[in-house]
């Protein structure tokens, strides 16, 4: 067992930084927010989301790319009209 006095002076900071990393990993894994809250042992889900809520950079990029793609490639949806398969013409 380790005595707190023998730990480096920055051990609490290292542990807290790992908690932020752990929360980001949980989010990236797709774990529901309620599960993340319980694993982080927070009484309120707002603590999990507000204090530990920063997403991983790759997740931010993917979310942004998906939103931009939806914006730039809108699909017209007509109620009661069956979608037609797209045809692709190749030049010979």
HTML snippet that shows the backbone in 3Dmol.js (N, CA, C, O; Angstrom):
<script src="https://3Dmol.org/build/3Dmol-min.js"></script>
<div id="view" style="width:600px;height:400px;position:relative"></div>
<script>
const pdb = `
ATOM      1  N   UNK A   1       0.839  -1.175   0.000  1.00  0.00           N
ATOM      2  CA  UNK A   1       0.000   0.000   0.000  1.00  0.00           C
ATOM      3  C   UNK A   1       0.888   1.243   0.000  1.00  0.00           C
ATOM      4  O   UNK A   1       1.954   1.267   0.616  1.00  0.00           O
ATOM      5  N   UNK A   2       0.429   2.256  -0.695  1.00  0.00           N
ATOM      6  CA  UNK A   2       1.228   3.468  -0.867  1.00  0.00           C
ATOM      7  C   UNK A   2       0.744   4.560   0.088  1.00  0.00           C
ATOM      8  O   UNK A   2      -0.458   4.784   0.229  1.00  0.00           O
ATOM      9  N   UNK A   3       1.660   5.213   0.718  1.00  0.00           N
ATOM     10  CA  UNK A   3       1.327   6.333   1.587  1.00  0.00           C
ATOM     11  C   UNK A   3       1.204   7.593   0.737  1.00  0.00           C
ATOM     12  O   UNK A   3       2.014   7.822  -0.161  1.00  0.00           O
ATOM     13  N   UNK A   4       0.186   8.414   1.022  1.00  0.00           N
ATOM     14  CA  UNK A   4      -0.010   9.646   0.260  1.00  0.00           C
ATOM     15  C   UNK A   4       1.225  10.534   0.332  1.00  0.00           C
ATOM     16  O   UNK A   4       1.530  11.238  -0.630  1.00  0.00           O
ATOM     17  N   UNK A   5       1.941  10.514   1.452  1.00  0.00           N
ATOM     18  CA  UNK A   5       3.127  11.352   1.621  1.00  0.00           C
ATOM     19  C   UNK A   5       4.252  10.959   0.670  1.00  0.00           C
ATOM     20  O   UNK A   5       5.119  11.780   0.370  1.00  0.00           O
ATOM     21  N   UNK A   6       4.251   9.706   0.187  1.00  0.00           N
ATOM     22  CA  UNK A   6       5.302   9.245  -0.714  1.00  0.00           C
ATOM     23  C   UNK A   6       4.987   9.494  -2.181  1.00  0.00           C
ATOM     24  O   UNK A   6       5.833   9.261  -3.045  1.00  0.00           O
ATOM     25  N   UNK A   7       3.782   9.964  -2.470  1.00  0.00           N
ATOM     26  CA  UNK A   7       3.407  10.250  -3.853  1.00  0.00           C
ATOM     27  C   UNK A   7       4.037  11.565  -4.299  1.00  0.00           C
ATOM     28  O   UNK A   7       4.322  12.428  -3.468  1.00  0.00           O
ATOM     29  N   UNK A   8       4.259  11.726  -5.610  1.00  0.00           N
ATOM     30  CA  UNK A   8       4.771  13.015  -6.077  1.00  0.00           C
ATOM     31  C   UNK A   8       3.789  14.130  -5.713  1.00  0.00           C
ATOM     32  O   UNK A   8       2.591  13.891  -5.563  1.00  0.00           O
ATOM     33  N   UNK A   9       4.305  15.334  -5.576  1.00  0.00           N
ATOM     34  CA  UNK A   9       3.461  16.461  -5.157  1.00  0.00           C
ATOM     35  C   UNK A   9       2.331  16.734  -6.149  1.00  0.00           C
ATOM     36  O   UNK A   9       1.323  17.332  -5.773  1.00  0.00           O
ATOM     37  N   UNK A  10       2.475  16.311  -7.405  1.00  0.00           N
ATOM     38  CA  UNK A  10       1.447  16.577  -8.405  1.00  0.00           C
ATOM     39  C   UNK A  10       0.507  15.388  -8.616  1.00  0.00           C
ATOM     40  O   UNK A  10      -0.248  15.384  -9.589  1.00  0.00           O
ATOM     41  N   UNK A  11       0.526  14.379  -7.737  1.00  0.00           N
ATOM     42  CA  UNK A  11      -0.319  13.192  -7.887  1.00  0.00           C
ATOM     43  C   UNK A  11      -1.813  13.525  -7.956  1.00  0.00           C
ATOM     44  O   UNK A  11      -2.501  12.946  -8.797  1.00  0.00           O
ATOM     45  N   UNK A  12      -2.354  14.416  -7.127  1.00  0.00           N
ATOM     46  CA  UNK A  12      -3.777  14.739  -7.260  1.00  0.00           C
ATOM     47  C   UNK A  12      -4.123  15.318  -8.639  1.00  0.00           C
ATOM     48  O   UNK A  12      -5.192  15.045  -9.184  1.00  0.00           O
ATOM     49  N   UNK A  13      -3.211  16.113  -9.190  1.00  0.00           N
ATOM     50  CA  UNK A  13      -3.430  16.689 -10.516  1.00  0.00           C
ATOM     51  C   UNK A  13      -3.426  15.599 -11.576  1.00  0.00           C
ATOM     52  O   UNK A  13      -4.265  15.614 -12.477  1.00  0.00           O
ATOM     53  N   UNK A  14      -2.499  14.656 -11.484  1.00  0.00           N
ATOM     54  CA  UNK A  14      -2.424  13.561 -12.444  1.00  0.00           C
ATOM     55  C   UNK A  14      -3.707  12.734 -12.393  1.00  0.00           C
ATOM     56  O   UNK A  14      -4.260  12.392 -13.438  1.00  0.00           O
ATOM     57  N   UNK A  15      -4.185  12.409 -11.194  1.00  0.00           N
ATOM     58  CA  UNK A  15      -5.406  11.635 -11.041  1.00  0.00           C
ATOM     59  C   UNK A  15      -6.587  12.366 -11.643  1.00  0.00           C
ATOM     60  O   UNK A  15      -7.399  11.762 -12.344  1.00  0.00           O
ATOM     61  N   UNK A  16      -6.696  13.661 -11.380  1.00  0.00           N
ATOM     62  CA  UNK A  16      -7.825  14.438 -11.896  1.00  0.00           C
ATOM     63  C   UNK A  16      -7.770  14.524 -13.419  1.00  0.00           C
ATOM     64  O   UNK A  16      -8.806  14.447 -14.079  1.00  0.00           O
ATOM     65  N   UNK A  17      -6.582  14.683 -13.978  1.00  0.00           N
ATOM     66  CA  UNK A  17      -6.429  14.711 -15.435  1.00  0.00           C
ATOM     67  C   UNK A  17      -6.874  13.378 -16.032  1.00  0.00           C
ATOM     68  O   UNK A  17      -7.531  13.352 -17.072  1.00  0.00           O
ATOM     69  N   UNK A  18      -6.519  12.275 -15.379  1.00  0.00           N
ATOM     70  CA  UNK A  18      -6.957  10.964 -15.857  1.00  0.00           C
ATOM     71  C   UNK A  18      -8.476  10.848 -15.836  1.00  0.00           C
ATOM     72  O   UNK A  18      -9.056  10.222 -16.724  1.00  0.00           O
ATOM     73  N   UNK A  19      -9.133  11.440 -14.835  1.00  0.00           N
ATOM     74  CA  UNK A  19     -10.598  11.396 -14.792  1.00  0.00           C
ATOM     75  C   UNK A  19     -11.195  12.056 -16.027  1.00  0.00           C
ATOM     76  O   UNK A  19     -12.166  11.549 -16.589  1.00  0.00           O
ATOM     77  N   UNK A  20     -10.626  13.181 -16.458  1.00  0.00           N
ATOM     78  CA  UNK A  20     -11.108  13.840 -17.679  1.00  0.00           C
ATOM     79  C   UNK A  20     -10.879  12.940 -18.889  1.00  0.00           C
ATOM     80  O   UNK A  20     -11.756  12.814 -19.744  1.00  0.00           O
ATOM     81  N   UNK A  21      -9.712  12.317 -18.964  1.00  0.00           N
ATOM     82  CA  UNK A  21      -9.400  11.418 -20.075  1.00  0.00           C
ATOM     83  C   UNK A  21     -10.343  10.225 -20.072  1.00  0.00           C
ATOM     84  O   UNK A  21     -10.864   9.839 -21.119  1.00  0.00           O
ATOM     85  N   UNK A  22     -10.566   9.642 -18.900  1.00  0.00           N
ATOM     86  CA  UNK A  22     -11.457   8.499 -18.762  1.00  0.00           C
ATOM     87  C   UNK A  22     -12.863   8.852 -19.235  1.00  0.00           C
ATOM     88  O   UNK A  22     -13.501   8.070 -19.941  1.00  0.00           O
ATOM     89  N   UNK A  23     -13.342  10.025 -18.845  1.00  0.00           N
ATOM     90  CA  UNK A  23     -14.686  10.471 -19.252  1.00  0.00           C
ATOM     91  C   UNK A  23     -14.744  10.626 -20.769  1.00  0.00           C
ATOM     92  O   UNK A  23     -15.752  10.264 -21.376  1.00  0.00           O
ATOM     93  N   UNK A  24     -13.700  11.152 -21.396  1.00  0.00           N
ATOM     94  CA  UNK A  24     -13.657  11.291 -22.852  1.00  0.00           C
ATOM     95  C   UNK A  24     -13.688   9.925 -23.526  1.00  0.00           C
ATOM     96  O   UNK A  24     -14.355   9.745 -24.545  1.00  0.00           O
ATOM     97  N   UNK A  25     -12.965   8.962 -22.954  1.00  0.00           N
ATOM     98  CA  UNK A  25     -12.958   7.607 -23.510  1.00  0.00           C
ATOM     99  C   UNK A  25     -14.339   6.971 -23.401  1.00  0.00           C
ATOM    100  O   UNK A  25     -14.791   6.304 -24.332  1.00  0.00           O
ATOM    101  N   UNK A  26     -15.009   7.173 -22.274  1.00  0.00           N
ATOM    102  CA  UNK A  26     -16.364   6.647 -22.119  1.00  0.00           C
ATOM    103  C   UNK A  26     -17.282   7.230 -23.185  1.00  0.00           C
ATOM    104  O   UNK A  26     -18.078   6.513 -23.791  1.00  0.00           O
ATOM    105  N   UNK A  27     -17.166   8.528 -23.408  1.00  0.00           N
ATOM    106  CA  UNK A  27     -17.997   9.202 -24.395  1.00  0.00           C
ATOM    107  C   UNK A  27     -17.704   8.663 -25.791  1.00  0.00           C
ATOM    108  O   UNK A  27     -18.625   8.379 -26.556  1.00  0.00           O
ATOM    109  N   UNK A  28     -16.425   8.521 -26.121  1.00  0.00           N
ATOM    110  CA  UNK A  28     -16.034   8.021 -27.438  1.00  0.00           C
ATOM    111  C   UNK A  28     -16.478   6.577 -27.651  1.00  0.00           C
ATOM    112  O   UNK A  28     -16.702   6.155 -28.786  1.00  0.00           O
ATOM    113  N   UNK A  29     -16.605   5.822 -26.563  1.00  0.00           N
ATOM    114  CA  UNK A  29     -17.029   4.425 -26.685  1.00  0.00           C
ATOM    115  C   UNK A  29     -18.523   4.306 -26.939  1.00  0.00           C
ATOM    116  O   UNK A  29     -19.021   3.229 -27.265  1.00  0.00           O
ATOM    117  N   UNK A  30     -19.238   5.423 -26.789  1.00  0.00           N
ATOM    118  CA  UNK A  30     -20.675   5.401 -27.008  1.00  0.00           C
ATOM    119  C   UNK A  30     -21.476   5.082 -25.759  1.00  0.00           C
ATOM    120  O   UNK A  30     -22.679   4.832 -25.837  1.00  0.00           O
ATOM    121  N   UNK A  31     -20.820   5.088 -24.614  1.00  0.00           N
ATOM    122  CA  UNK A  31     -21.531   4.805 -23.358  1.00  0.00           C
ATOM    123  C   UNK A  31     -22.588   5.882 -23.109  1.00  0.00           C
ATOM    124  O   UNK A  31     -22.300   7.071 -23.248  1.00  0.00           O
ATOM    125  N   UNK A  32     -23.806   5.480 -22.742  1.00  0.00           N
ATOM    126  CA  UNK A  32     -24.846   6.467 -22.441  1.00  0.00           C
ATOM    127  C   UNK A  32     -24.411   7.391 -21.305  1.00  0.00           C
ATOM    128  O   UNK A  32     -23.626   6.999 -20.441  1.00  0.00           O
ATOM    129  N   UNK A  33     -24.921   8.603 -21.315  1.00  0.00           N
ATOM    130  CA  UNK A  33     -24.535   9.606 -20.318  1.00  0.00           C
ATOM    131  C   UNK A  33     -24.825   9.121 -18.902  1.00  0.00           C
ATOM    132  O   UNK A  33     -24.027   9.361 -17.996  1.00  0.00           O
ATOM    133  N   UNK A  34     -25.947   8.447 -18.699  1.00  0.00           N
ATOM    134  CA  UNK A  34     -26.280   7.940 -17.370  1.00  0.00           C
ATOM    135  C   UNK A  34     -25.267   6.927 -16.863  1.00  0.00           C
ATOM    136  O   UNK A  34     -24.948   6.905 -15.674  1.00  0.00           O
ATOM    137  N   UNK A  35     -24.762   6.092 -17.756  1.00  0.00           N
ATOM    138  CA  UNK A  35     -23.731   5.117 -17.383  1.00  0.00           C
ATOM    139  C   UNK A  35     -22.439   5.850 -17.042  1.00  0.00           C
ATOM    140  O   UNK A  35     -21.769   5.510 -16.067  1.00  0.00           O
ATOM    141  N   UNK A  36     -22.089   6.854 -17.841  1.00  0.00           N
ATOM    142  CA  UNK A  36     -20.887   7.648 -17.564  1.00  0.00           C
ATOM    143  C   UNK A  36     -20.994   8.301 -16.191  1.00  0.00           C
ATOM    144  O   UNK A  36     -20.036   8.304 -15.417  1.00  0.00           O
ATOM    145  N   UNK A  37     -22.164   8.851 -15.899  1.00  0.00           N
ATOM    146  CA  UNK A  37     -22.378   9.494 -14.595  1.00  0.00           C
ATOM    147  C   UNK A  37     -22.121   8.516 -13.458  1.00  0.00           C
ATOM    148  O   UNK A  37     -21.443   8.848 -12.485  1.00  0.00           O
ATOM    149  N   UNK A  38     -22.662   7.317 -13.582  1.00  0.00           N
ATOM    150  CA  UNK A  38     -22.495   6.308 -12.524  1.00  0.00           C
ATOM    151  C   UNK A  38     -21.035   5.867 -12.402  1.00  0.00           C
ATOM    152  O   UNK A  38     -20.519   5.727 -11.293  1.00  0.00           O
ATOM    153  N   UNK A  39     -20.368   5.648 -13.542  1.00  0.00           N
ATOM    154  CA  UNK A  39     -18.966   5.234 -13.497  1.00  0.00           C
ATOM    155  C   UNK A  39     -18.066   6.333 -12.936  1.00  0.00           C
ATOM    156  O   UNK A  39     -17.069   6.040 -12.276  1.00  0.00           O
ATOM    157  N   UNK A  40     -18.406   7.576 -13.189  1.00  0.00           N
ATOM    158  CA  UNK A  40     -17.639   8.700 -12.655  1.00  0.00           C
ATOM    159  C   UNK A  40     -18.019   8.992 -11.202  1.00  0.00           C
ATOM    160  O   UNK A  40     -17.364   9.788 -10.529  1.00  0.00           O
ATOM    161  N   UNK A  41     -19.081   8.340 -10.728  1.00  0.00           N
ATOM    162  CA  UNK A  41     -19.584   8.483  -9.355  1.00  0.00           C
ATOM    163  C   UNK A  41     -20.024   9.912  -9.046  1.00  0.00           C
ATOM    164  O   UNK A  41     -19.763  10.439  -7.964  1.00  0.00           O
ATOM    165  N   UNK A  42     -20.698  10.529 -10.022  1.00  0.00           N
ATOM    166  CA  UNK A  42     -21.244  11.869  -9.833  1.00  0.00           C
ATOM    167  C   UNK A  42     -22.683  11.759  -9.357  1.00  0.00           C
ATOM    168  O   UNK A  42     -23.432  10.898  -9.818  1.00  0.00           O
ATOM    169  N   UNK A  43     -23.064  12.623  -8.441  1.00  0.00           N
ATOM    170  CA  UNK A  43     -24.441  12.646  -7.951  1.00  0.00           C
ATOM    171  C   UNK A  43     -25.380  13.220  -9.011  1.00  0.00           C
ATOM    172  O   UNK A  43     -26.533  12.801  -9.117  1.00  0.00           O
ATOM    173  N   UNK A  44     -24.889  14.168  -9.785  1.00  0.00           N
ATOM    174  CA  UNK A  44     -25.702  14.836 -10.795  1.00  0.00           C
ATOM    175  C   UNK A  44     -25.107  14.606 -12.179  1.00  0.00           C
ATOM    176  O   UNK A  44     -23.890  14.672 -12.355  1.00  0.00           O
ATOM    177  N   UNK A  45     -25.969  14.336 -13.163  1.00  0.00           N
ATOM    178  CA  UNK A  45     -25.487  14.155 -14.534  1.00  0.00           C
ATOM    179  C   UNK A  45     -24.906  15.470 -15.066  1.00  0.00           C
ATOM    180  O   UNK A  45     -24.052  15.454 -15.953  1.00  0.00           O
ATOM    181  N   UNK A  46     -25.359  16.593 -14.536  1.00  0.00           N
ATOM    182  CA  UNK A  46     -24.840  17.890 -14.981  1.00  0.00           C
ATOM    183  C   UNK A  46     -23.346  18.023 -14.674  1.00  0.00           C
ATOM    184  O   UNK A  46     -22.622  18.678 -15.423  1.00  0.00           O
ATOM    185  N   UNK A  47     -22.881  17.416 -13.592  1.00  0.00           N
ATOM    186  CA  UNK A  47     -21.444  17.443 -13.291  1.00  0.00           C
ATOM    187  C   UNK A  47     -20.674  16.699 -14.369  1.00  0.00           C
ATOM    188  O   UNK A  47     -19.639  17.167 -14.842  1.00  0.00           O
ATOM    189  N   UNK A  48     -21.189  15.530 -14.753  1.00  0.00           N
ATOM    190  CA  UNK A  48     -20.532  14.727 -15.782  1.00  0.00           C
ATOM    191  C   UNK A  48     -20.454  15.501 -17.088  1.00  0.00           C
ATOM    192  O   UNK A  48     -19.420  15.488 -17.755  1.00  0.00           O
ATOM    193  N   UNK A  49     -21.534  16.171 -17.458  1.00  0.00           N
ATOM    194  CA  UNK A  49     -21.587  16.863 -18.740  1.00  0.00           C
ATOM    195  C   UNK A  49     -20.877  18.213 -18.714  1.00  0.00           C
ATOM    196  O   UNK A  49     -20.201  18.568 -19.679  1.00  0.00           O
ATOM    197  N   UNK A  50     -21.018  18.970 -17.628  1.00  0.00           N
ATOM    198  CA  UNK A  50     -20.471  20.321 -17.588  1.00  0.00           C
ATOM    199  C   UNK A  50     -18.976  20.357 -17.254  1.00  0.00           C
ATOM    200  O   UNK A  50     -18.211  21.079 -17.893  1.00  0.00           O
ATOM    201  N   UNK A  51     -18.571  19.588 -16.268  1.00  0.00           N
ATOM    202  CA  UNK A  51     -17.184  19.632 -15.813  1.00  0.00           C
ATOM    203  C   UNK A  51     -16.299  18.725 -16.655  1.00  0.00           C
ATOM    204  O   UNK A  51     -15.162  19.075 -16.972  1.00  0.00           O
ATOM    205  N   UNK A  52     -16.823  17.563 -17.014  1.00  0.00           N
ATOM    206  CA  UNK A  52     -16.014  16.566 -17.722  1.00  0.00           C
ATOM    207  C   UNK A  52     -16.500  16.389 -19.158  1.00  0.00           C
ATOM    208  O   UNK A  52     -16.258  15.346 -19.765  1.00  0.00           O
ATOM    209  N   UNK A  53     -17.170  17.374 -19.699  1.00  0.00           N
ATOM    210  CA  UNK A  53     -17.874  17.190 -20.958  1.00  0.00           C
ATOM    211  C   UNK A  53     -17.124  17.435 -22.240  1.00  0.00           C
ATOM    212  O   UNK A  53     -17.738  17.385 -23.305  1.00  0.00           O
ATOM    213  N   UNK A  54     -15.844  17.695 -22.205  1.00  0.00           N
ATOM    214  CA  UNK A  54     -15.159  17.974 -23.462  1.00  0.00           C
ATOM    215  C   UNK A  54     -14.955  16.689 -24.251  1.00  0.00           C
ATOM    216  O   UNK A  54     -14.488  15.680 -23.723  1.00  0.00           O
ATOM    217  N   UNK A  55     -15.314  16.750 -25.517  1.00  0.00           N
ATOM    218  CA  UNK A  55     -15.201  15.579 -26.384  1.00  0.00           C
ATOM    219  C   UNK A  55     -13.792  15.468 -26.956  1.00  0.00           C
ATOM    220  O   UNK A  55     -13.046  16.445 -27.015  1.00  0.00           O
ATOM    221  N   UNK A  56     -13.454  14.274 -27.368  1.00  0.00           N
ATOM    222  CA  UNK A  56     -12.169  14.062 -28.031  1.00  0.00           C
ATOM    223  C   UNK A  56     -12.161  14.790 -29.367  1.00  0.00           C
ATOM    224  O   UNK A  56     -13.205  14.929 -30.004  1.00  0.00           O
ATOM    225  N   UNK A  57     -10.998  15.253 -29.793  1.00  0.00           N
ATOM    226  CA  UNK A  57     -10.895  16.016 -31.029  1.00  0.00           C
ATOM    227  C   UNK A  57     -11.435  15.216 -32.220  1.00  0.00           C
ATOM    228  O   UNK A  57     -12.131  15.781 -33.063  1.00  0.00           O
ATOM    229  N   UNK A  58     -11.132  13.918 -32.309  1.00  0.00           N
ATOM    230  CA  UNK A  58     -11.614  13.105 -33.425  1.00  0.00           C
ATOM    231  C   UNK A  58     -13.139  13.038 -33.427  1.00  0.00           C
ATOM    232  O   UNK A  58     -13.756  13.094 -34.490  1.00  0.00           O
ATOM    233  N   UNK A  59     -13.742  12.919 -32.269  1.00  0.00           N
ATOM    234  CA  UNK A  59     -15.201  12.887 -32.176  1.00  0.00           C
ATOM    235  C   UNK A  59     -15.795  14.212 -32.643  1.00  0.00           C
ATOM    236  O   UNK A  59     -16.834  14.235 -33.301  1.00  0.00           O
ATOM    237  N   UNK A  60     -15.133  15.311 -32.301  1.00  0.00           N
ATOM    238  CA  UNK A  60     -15.600  16.625 -32.750  1.00  0.00           C
ATOM    239  C   UNK A  60     -15.529  16.724 -34.268  1.00  0.00           C
ATOM    240  O   UNK A  60     -16.457  17.215 -34.911  1.00  0.00           O
ATOM    241  N   UNK A  61     -14.410  16.248 -34.842  1.00  0.00           N
ATOM    242  CA  UNK A  61     -14.264  16.288 -36.299  1.00  0.00           C
ATOM    243  C   UNK A  61     -15.347  15.468 -36.991  1.00  0.00           C
ATOM    244  O   UNK A  61     -15.951  15.917 -37.965  1.00  0.00           O
ATOM    245  N   UNK A  62     -15.588  14.258 -36.478  1.00  0.00           N
ATOM    246  CA  UNK A  62     -16.591  13.387 -37.088  1.00  0.00           C
ATOM    247  C   UNK A  62     -17.986  13.988 -37.000  1.00  0.00           C
ATOM    248  O   UNK A  62     -18.745  13.937 -37.968  1.00  0.00           O
ATOM    249  N   UNK A  63     -18.327  14.554 -35.853  1.00  0.00           N
ATOM    250  CA  UNK A  63     -19.642  15.177 -35.691  1.00  0.00           C
ATOM    251  C   UNK A  63     -19.791  16.374 -36.626  1.00  0.00           C
ATOM    252  O   UNK A  63     -20.840  16.554 -37.246  1.00  0.00           O
ATOM    253  N   UNK A  64     -18.749  17.188 -36.727  1.00  0.00           N
ATOM    254  CA  UNK A  64     -18.795  18.343 -37.612  1.00  0.00           C
ATOM    255  C   UNK A  64     -18.910  17.911 -39.064  1.00  0.00           C
ATOM    256  O   UNK A  64     -19.682  18.495 -39.823  1.00  0.00           O
ATOM    257  N   UNK A  65     -18.151  16.896 -39.459  1.00  0.00           N
ATOM    258  CA  UNK A  65     -18.202  16.401 -40.843  1.00  0.00           C
ATOM    259  C   UNK A  65     -19.597  15.884 -41.186  1.00  0.00           C
ATOM    260  O   UNK A  65     -20.107  16.138 -42.278  1.00  0.00           O
ATOM    261  N   UNK A  66     -20.209  15.163 -40.255  1.00  0.00           N
ATOM    262  CA  UNK A  66     -21.552  14.644 -40.487  1.00  0.00           C
ATOM    263  C   UNK A  66     -22.564  15.780 -40.656  1.00  0.00           C
ATOM    264  O   UNK A  66     -23.437  15.710 -41.521  1.00  0.00           O
ATOM    265  N   UNK A  67     -22.450  16.817 -39.834  1.00  0.00           N
ATOM    266  CA  UNK A  67     -23.363  17.953 -39.936  1.00  0.00           C
ATOM    267  C   UNK A  67     -23.174  18.699 -41.248  1.00  0.00           C
ATOM    268  O   UNK A  67     -24.152  19.075 -41.893  1.00  0.00           O
ATOM    269  N   UNK A  68     -21.928  18.917 -41.647  1.00  0.00           N
ATOM    270  CA  UNK A  68     -21.646  19.608 -42.907  1.00  0.00           C
ATOM    271  C   UNK A  68     -22.156  18.786 -44.087  1.00  0.00           C
ATOM    272  O   UNK A  68     -22.720  19.335 -45.034  1.00  0.00           O
ATOM    273  N   UNK A  69     -21.958  17.477 -44.030  1.00  0.00           N
ATOM    274  CA  UNK A  69     -22.423  16.597 -45.100  1.00  0.00           C
ATOM    275  C   UNK A  69     -23.941  16.677 -45.246  1.00  0.00           C
ATOM    276  O   UNK A  69     -24.460  16.722 -46.362  1.00  0.00           O
ATOM    277  N   UNK A  70     -24.652  16.695 -44.113  1.00  0.00           N
ATOM    278  CA  UNK A  70     -26.114  16.810 -44.171  1.00  0.00           C
ATOM    279  C   UNK A  70     -26.529  18.154 -44.760  1.00  0.00           C
ATOM    280  O   UNK A  70     -27.515  18.238 -45.492  1.00  0.00           O
ATOM    281  N   UNK A  71     -25.787  19.189 -44.443  1.00  0.00           N
ATOM    282  CA  UNK A  71     -26.103  20.522 -44.950  1.00  0.00           C
ATOM    283  C   UNK A  71     -25.864  20.626 -46.449  1.00  0.00           C
ATOM    284  O   UNK A  71     -26.680  21.199 -47.172  1.00  0.00           O
ATOM    285  N   UNK A  72     -24.752  20.077 -46.916  1.00  0.00           N
ATOM    286  CA  UNK A  72     -24.371  20.218 -48.321  1.00  0.00           C
ATOM    287  C   UNK A  72     -25.042  19.200 -49.237  1.00  0.00           C
ATOM    288  O   UNK A  72     -25.095  19.408 -50.449  1.00  0.00           O
ATOM    289  N   UNK A  73     -25.546  18.120 -48.689  1.00  0.00           N
ATOM    290  CA  UNK A  73     -26.193  17.105 -49.509  1.00  0.00           C
ATOM    291  C   UNK A  73     -27.607  16.831 -49.005  1.00  0.00           C
ATOM    292  O   UNK A  73     -27.917  15.721 -48.572  1.00  0.00           O
ATOM    293  N   UNK A  74     -28.462  17.854 -49.067  1.00  0.00           N
ATOM    294  CA  UNK A  74     -29.819  17.628 -48.564  1.00  0.00           C
ATOM    295  C   UNK A  74     -30.584  16.683 -49.488  1.00  0.00           C
ATOM    296  O   UNK A  74     -30.387  16.684 -50.703  1.00  0.00           O
ATOM    297  N   UNK A  75     -31.438  15.899 -48.904  1.00  0.00           N
ATOM    298  CA  UNK A  75     -32.283  14.997 -49.674  1.00  0.00           C
ATOM    299  C   UNK A  75     -33.721  15.462 -49.474  1.00  0.00           C
ATOM    300  O   UNK A  75     -34.174  15.663 -48.347  1.00  0.00           O
ATOM    301  N   UNK A  76     -34.418  15.627 -50.576  1.00  0.00           N
ATOM    302  CA  UNK A  76     -35.811  16.042 -50.532  1.00  0.00           C
ATOM    303  C   UNK A  76     -36.660  14.827 -50.193  1.00  0.00           C
ATOM    304  O   UNK A  76     -36.603  13.809 -50.884  1.00  0.00           O
ATOM    305  N   UNK A  77     -37.426  14.931 -49.156  1.00  0.00           N
ATOM    306  CA  UNK A  77     -38.295  13.838 -48.750  1.00  0.00           C
ATOM    307  C   UNK A  77     -39.728  14.254 -49.027  1.00  0.00           C
ATOM    308  O   UNK A  77     -40.227  15.229 -48.464  1.00  0.00           O
ATOM    309  N   UNK A  78     -40.382  13.504 -49.899  1.00  0.00           N
ATOM    310  CA  UNK A  78     -41.775  13.773 -50.213  1.00  0.00           C
ATOM    311  C   UNK A  78     -42.626  12.700 -49.549  1.00  0.00           C
ATOM    312  O   UNK A  78     -42.389  11.504 -49.720  1.00  0.00           O
ATOM    313  N   UNK A  79     -43.604  13.139 -48.802  1.00  0.00           N
ATOM    314  CA  UNK A  79     -44.467  12.197 -48.092  1.00  0.00           C
ATOM    315  C   UNK A  79     -45.317  11.448 -49.105  1.00  0.00           C
ATOM    316  O   UNK A  79     -45.952  12.062 -49.962  1.00  0.00           O
ATOM    317  N   UNK A  80     -45.331  10.138 -49.012  1.00  0.00           N
ATOM    318  CA  UNK A  80     -46.136   9.300 -49.894  1.00  0.00           C
ATOM    319  C   UNK A  80     -45.475   8.975 -51.219  1.00  0.00           C
ATOM    320  O   UNK A  80     -46.077   8.292 -52.048  1.00  0.00           O
ATOM    321  N   UNK A  81     -44.248   9.445 -51.446  1.00  0.00           N
ATOM    322  CA  UNK A  81     -43.546   9.172 -52.700  1.00  0.00           C
ATOM    323  C   UNK A  81     -42.413   8.206 -52.406  1.00  0.00           C
ATOM    324  O   UNK A  81     -41.568   8.469 -51.550  1.00  0.00           O
ATOM    325  N   UNK A  82     -42.398   7.093 -53.116  1.00  0.00           N
ATOM    326  CA  UNK A  82     -41.343   6.101 -52.934  1.00  0.00           C
ATOM    327  C   UNK A  82     -40.026   6.652 -53.470  1.00  0.00           C
ATOM    328  O   UNK A  82     -39.999   7.229 -54.557  1.00  0.00           O
ATOM    329  N   UNK A  83     -38.949   6.486 -52.736  1.00  0.00           N
ATOM    330  CA  UNK A  83     -37.647   6.939 -53.242  1.00  0.00           C
ATOM    331  C   UNK A  83     -37.229   6.105 -54.451  1.00  0.00           C
ATOM    332  O   UNK A  83     -37.425   4.890 -54.480  1.00  0.00           O
ATOM    333  N   UNK A  84     -36.664   6.763 -55.424  1.00  0.00           N
ATOM    334  CA  UNK A  84     -36.190   6.100 -56.638  1.00  0.00           C
ATOM    335  C   UNK A  84     -34.709   5.820 -56.497  1.00  0.00           C
ATOM    336  O   UNK A  84     -33.965   6.646 -55.967  1.00  0.00           O
ATOM    337  N   UNK A  85     -34.271   4.655 -56.971  1.00  0.00           N
ATOM    338  CA  UNK A  85     -32.829   4.384 -56.910  1.00  0.00           C
ATOM    339  C   UNK A  85     -32.070   5.381 -57.792  1.00  0.00           C
ATOM    340  O   UNK A  85     -32.505   5.749 -58.883  1.00  0.00           O
ATOM    341  N   UNK A  86     -30.928   5.792 -57.270  1.00  0.00           N
ATOM    342  CA  UNK A  86     -30.118   6.728 -58.044  1.00  0.00           C
ATOM    343  C   UNK A  86     -29.430   5.980 -59.165  1.00  0.00           C
ATOM    344  O   UNK A  86     -28.962   4.855 -58.988  1.00  0.00           O
ATOM    345  N   UNK A  87     -29.375   6.618 -60.317  1.00  0.00           N
ATOM    346  CA  UNK A  87     -28.685   5.987 -61.447  1.00  0.00           C
ATOM    347  C   UNK A  87     -27.375   6.712 -61.667  1.00  0.00           C
ATOM    348  O   UNK A  87     -27.284   7.928 -61.499  1.00  0.00           O
ATOM    349  N   UNK A  88     -26.383   5.966 -62.038  1.00  0.00           N
ATOM    350  CA  UNK A  88     -25.071   6.531 -62.285  1.00  0.00           C
ATOM    351  C   UNK A  88     -24.710   6.245 -63.735  1.00  0.00           C
ATOM    352  O   UNK A  88     -24.713   5.096 -64.175  1.00  0.00           O
ATOM    353  N   UNK A  89     -24.400   7.298 -64.464  1.00  0.00           N
ATOM    354  CA  UNK A  89     -24.009   7.138 -65.876  1.00  0.00           C
ATOM    355  C   UNK A  89     -22.503   7.272 -65.984  1.00  0.00           C
ATOM    356  O   UNK A  89     -21.917   8.223 -65.465  1.00  0.00           O
ATOM    357  N   UNK A  90     -21.891   6.338 -66.645  1.00  0.00           N
ATOM    358  CA  UNK A  90     -20.450   6.380 -66.862  1.00  0.00           C
ATOM    359  C   UNK A  90     -20.169   6.734 -68.301  1.00  0.00           C
ATOM    360  O   UNK A  90     -20.778   6.191 -69.223  1.00  0.00           O
ATOM    361  N   UNK A  91     -19.250   7.642 -68.479  1.00  0.00           N
ATOM    362  CA  UNK A  91     -18.846   7.990 -69.848  1.00  0.00           C
ATOM    363  C   UNK A  91     -17.946   6.901 -70.380  1.00  0.00           C
ATOM    364  O   UNK A  91     -17.078   6.389 -69.673  1.00  0.00           O
ATOM    365  N   UNK A  92     -18.172   6.541 -71.678  1.00  0.00           N
ATOM    366  CA  UNK A  92     -17.317   5.514 -72.247  1.00  0.00           C
ATOM    367  C   UNK A  92     -16.278   6.119 -73.153  1.00  0.00           C
ATOM    368  O   UNK A  92     -15.462   5.396 -73.726  1.00  0.00           O
TER     369      UNK A  92
END
`;
const viewer = $3Dmol.createViewer("view");
viewer.addModel(pdb, "pdb");
viewer.setStyle({}, {cartoon: {color: "spectrum"}});
viewer.zoomTo();
viewer.render();
</script>
